[in-house]
């Protein structure tokens, strides 16, 4: 059996590894336009400071490591078309040579395209996006001539990029159209996060860019009635599913713009699977389609597709579970499952309950449905955020209510109770 994976991100590599692991005799190939080894995400912003770094490489996913496992990586190569009836793909290498490759099972992991606002000037030199390490490296090689950088976007990647550029002594402006991480965080949590961003980062909240301005290169960006002079603009405004190849293969695309898949990541076309940012996942609670451009979700979906492609029947229950974590500006930021915003989008009635641990400089939001079941949570913490996040995640995963499985009280409260129970009230 020949398994062909198109894409070298977390979903694609996970699919290839799973296929080979569960069927060692299968011939597994990855086709990718990339020419550098897989790297950690988030973390690509390190290449802003060290453009030629190899420290972000994932050793087990390098071209050599995969080859040693028996997985061939065909790098610097693009799939330009295919014929599902013949199970063939037409490949183009370096824009020149063409070849045909056959497959028995095809896994699409084509990722997403940068979702850049439709405003004037985005084609000017000095406008960037960061989707991968080569993008960050390209900016890093030009940073010495830049004093001021404007970042448009308010997600994990935008914040991480801002942190790195601040450490390099750049003047950073962040344009936030509504609030930080609007879909993942409750409004009080967004405000808490904003309060922890250093004053050296100039925030422009509740404003959207109108245009990028300049003659032969970027000179400023207009936000509201203000023109902010800048040497570069970095759009960190998310991605939309890249379904160009899928459409050419006749694969069904859903109302949200992603490839439609079932629980095994099978598409509408026989023997074609899809994973990652290019697909519409199924929300585990509402069973409605959702977009989840999250690396950990892509990797779990890749595992599912890889197992199914070689004949496995196991369905993994955690495939579409959101779990995002990063530590930025000295703050742990964790998002688990649904927020009130994402729950409302799929018709789930929920409410947010808040928890605060002043001793650990921690604030958390707990998202519960009408039955009191925990369906999501968010943590903003100066330290120990992972401990509380793990408690929340396990309860979301098991479908517990806070009544039946309350969160552990903060350590200082537990110590106070122990002392009072042993020695009497503390006065």
N, C-alpha and C positions, 0 to 999 in steps of 0.2 A: 504494500500500500504506500502511495506517495501522498504526503501531507504538505501542502504549500501554504505558507503564511505570508500575507502581504502586510508588512509593517514591523518595526523593530522597537516599539515602545513596550511598556510593561505588559499590556494585553497580548501583544504578538509573541514576545519572548516566553511569557508564561504558558501560552497555548502550545508553542513548539516544545518546550521542556516537558509539559504534561503528556503530550502525544508520545514523545520518545520514551518517557518513563513508563507509561502504561502499555506501550507496544514497542519494545526495543528493536524489533525487526522492521518497523516502519521506516520509510525514507522520508526524512523531514527537512524541508528547505524554508529559509526565510528570505524574502525579497525586500530590499530596502534601498531607498535613495541615499541614506546616510552612509558616510565613509569613516565615521569614528565610532569607537566602542560605546556601548550603552552606558549611560551615566545616571546618577541619582537625581531624582526630582522629589521635592524641591531641593535646591542646592546649586542649580545652574548659575545662580548669581555670583558664585565664587569666581567664575570665569571672567567677570567684569574686572576683578582685581588681578587675576592671574590668567590671562587669555590663553596661554598654552598649557594650562594645568591638566594633569591626568589623575589628580587626586579624587575626582568625582566618578571615575570609572567603576562599574560594577564588575568585579573580577569574574564572577561566575557567568556573567552574560556577555563577556567579551567575545569577539569573533573567534579567537583561538580556543577559549574555553568551550564554546558551543561546538566548535569543530571536533574537539576532543571527546565530546559527548556523542558525536555522530550526527550533529545538526549542522547543515551547510548554510552559511550566510552568503547570499549573493548581493554584495554591497554596490553602491553607486548605480543602482539599476531601478528603472521605473516600469510599472505595468501600464501599458498604454491602451490595452483592450483585451477582450477575452470572449470565448464562445462556450457557454455552459453546456450546450448540447454535445460538443466534442470534448469538453473538459480541457480546454487549452487556454493559455495566456500568451499574449504578445508582449515581449520585453524590449526595452530600449536602454542601452548602457551608454552613459556619458553623452547622450544626445546623438549618438552615431550608430553603432552596431545594433542590429535587431536579431531577435531569436524567438523561438516558440518553446513553451514549457507545458507539459501535460500534468494533470493532477488527478487524484482520486477524490480527495477532500480539500476544499479551499477555505481558509480562514482569513477574513478581512479584518485588519487591525489598522485602518488607514487614518485614525486619529481625527483631529479637528483642524480647522483653518482659523487664523486669528480673526476675531470679531471686531474689526476696526470701524468706528463710527463713520457714517457717510457725511463727511464735512469737507470743505475745500482744504487743500494743501497737504493731505496725508501722503502724497507721492513725493514730497520734497526730500532731498538728501538731509539726513539728520532726524528722520522719523523712523523709529524702530519698533519691533515687537520682540519678545523673548519667548520662544516656544521650546528651545533646546539649548544645549551648551554651545554649539557653533554660533547661534544668534548672540549669546552673551559674549562670546569671544570676540566677535566682530565689533561689538560696541567697546569692549575693553581695550582693543587696540587703538581706539580713537579717543579714549577718555582723557589722555594727557592734555588735549587741547580744549577740553570742556570745563567750564566753571559752574554752570547752572544747568540742571536737568529737570524737566517736568515729567512726572509720571501720571498717566491717566488711568485710573482704576483703583479699586479698594479691596482686593482679595489677598489671599496668601502670597501670591507671586509678586504683586505690586508692593506689598509691605516688605517682603524679603529683599526686593531690589532696592527699595528706599534705604533699608538698613545698611546694605553693602555700600551704596554710594555715599551715604553720610559718613561711614567709616573711612572713606577715601577723601573726605574733606570737600565734597561737592555741596553746593547749595541746592537743596531739593525742595520742589513744590509738588504736592499731591492734589490732583483734582478728583473730587469724590462727588459724583452726580447726586447721590442721595445720602447714604451713610455707609460706614465700613461694613463690608460683608453682609449686605442687606438681606440676601436670601438665607444665609446660614445663621445669622445672629439676631436675637431680639433687640429691639431698640435700646433698652438699658445696657445690654451687653456691648452693642456698638459704641455707645457713649463711653462705657468703661474702657474699651480698647482705645478709643480716641484720646482719652485722658492720659494714657500711658505712652503715647508717642512723644518723643522729645520735641521741645519747642524749636529745635533747629530745623525740623521739617515744617515747612509752611503749608498749612492745610487750607484748601479751598472747598468747603463743604456745601452741599446742596446746589452745586453749579455744574453745568455741562459745557464742554468746549464747543465753540461755534466755528472756529477755523484755525488752521495752522498757517502762519504767515511768513513770507520771505520771498526773495527773488530767486537766487540760485541755490539757496539752502534755508534751513529753518532759522528764523530770527526771533519769532515770538509765537505765542498761542493766545487766542482771544477766548476769554472765559467771562461770560456775562458782558459787562461793559468795560472790562479790564484786559489790556494786552500785557501778558507776562513775557518779558524778554527771556530767551533761553537759547542754549546751544544745541539742545536735543530734546525730542519728545519721545517718550516710550509708552506705547499703548499696551496696557496690561488689562484688557477689557474682556477677557475670556475667549472662548472658542465656539465655533459652530461645527456641527458634524461634517466631515469631509466624505461625501457620498458620491463623488464623481464616478469612481470606478464601479461602485455598487449599481448606480443607475444604468451604466453602460452594459452591465451584466444582466439587467432585468430584475434586480433585487428590489423588493418593495421598500419604500421609504414612508415613514409615518407622518402624522400631522405636526409633530414637533421638529421634523427635519432630519431625524435619525433613522438608521436601518431598523426595520422591525424584526425582532427575534423572539423565540420562545424561551422556556426555562433552560433548554440545553444550548442556547445561543444559535439555534438553527434559523436561517432566513427563509424567505418565501421560495427560494430556488433550491432544488435538491442538491445535497452535498456541499452547500456553501453556508458557512458560519460567519458570525461577525462579533467583534468585541471592542470595548474601549470607547473613546470619545465619539466614535462614528455611529453608535447605536442608541436606540431608545430602550432603556431598561424597564422592567416592570416593578412598580412600587409594591413591596411585600404586603402592605396593609390594604391599600385601595384597589390593587391590581390594575391601576391605570399606568400609562406610559410616562416616564420621566427621563430627563437628561441628567446624567451623572458623570461629568468630565473630571473624574477623580482617579488618580493613579492606582490606589489600592483596590478600587472597584474594578478597574480594567484588568488588574492582575488576577483577581478572583474569577472574573468572567473568562479570562484566558484559560485558566485552569479548567473551568467547566467545559469550554469549547474543545480544548485539547483532549480531554477524557472522552467526550461524546464522539469526536471525529474518529477515534480508533475503536469505537464500538462499546464504550462504557455506558452504563445506564444510570449511574449515580447522579442525583440532582443535589447540588450544594445549596443549603438554605441561606447562606450568608452572601451570596453573589452580589446582591444589590444593596448591601448595607453600607451607608456612608460612615466613614471614620477618617477624619482629617486632623492632623496634629502638626504644629510647628512651634518653635520658640523664636520669637522676633522681638527686638528691642527689650530683651530681658523679661519677656512675658510668654508664658505657655498659653497657646490658643488651641482649643480642641472643639471640634464640631462632630456630633454623633447623631445619626438618624435624622429625624424631621425637626425643623423649626416650625413656628406657627405659620410662617410664610409658605414654606414648601408643603406643609400639611393642607393649608387652605387651597392650594393650587390643585390638589387631587381630591378635594371634597371631604377631608377628614376634620372633624370638629375637635379642637384641642385647646388647651390653655397653658400658659407658662406660669410656673411657680419658681420663686427665686430663693437662693441659698447663699449665705455670705459667711466667710471665715476670716475675720479681721486679723487674726494671729498669723495666718498664712497669706494675707493679701490676695484672697481668692473670692471670686464671685462666680456663681453658677446659675444657669437657667435650666429648669427641668420641664420638659414638655410632656404633658399627660393627656390622654383622651378622656371621653366621657365616663369610662369605667374606672379611671384612675390608673390605667396601665401606662407605664413609661414608654414613650415612643421616640424620644430624642433628648438631647442635652447639649449644653455648651459650657465651657469652662474658660475663664480668664484668670490667670494666676501668676504670681511672681515666682512661685516655686511649688513643687509637689502637685502640680496640676494633673500629671499623669495618674497619680493615685486615685484622685476623685473621678477622673474621666473613666478609669477602668471600672470603678464601681458602677458608674452610670451605664457604660457600654454593656456590662454583663447583665444588667437588669433589662435593658432594651432588647438584648439578644434572647433572653429567656421569657420576655413578655410579662414581667413581674409588675405588681402595683407597689407603690411606695408604702402602702399600708402593710402589705405582707413582707416586703423586703426594704425597710427604710435604709437610707444611706447611713454609714457610720458617722457618728458625731466627730467633730474635729478633735485632734489628740489632746489639746489643752482642756477641752470640756470633759473628755473622758477622765483625764488625770484629776480634774477638780472634783468630779463625782466620786472617784475612788477615795480621794483624801477625805471628803466630807462623810462618805459612808464608813470610813475607818476611824476618823478622829473627830467627827462632828463638823457642824457648819463653819465655813470660813467667814470671819467677820471683817 
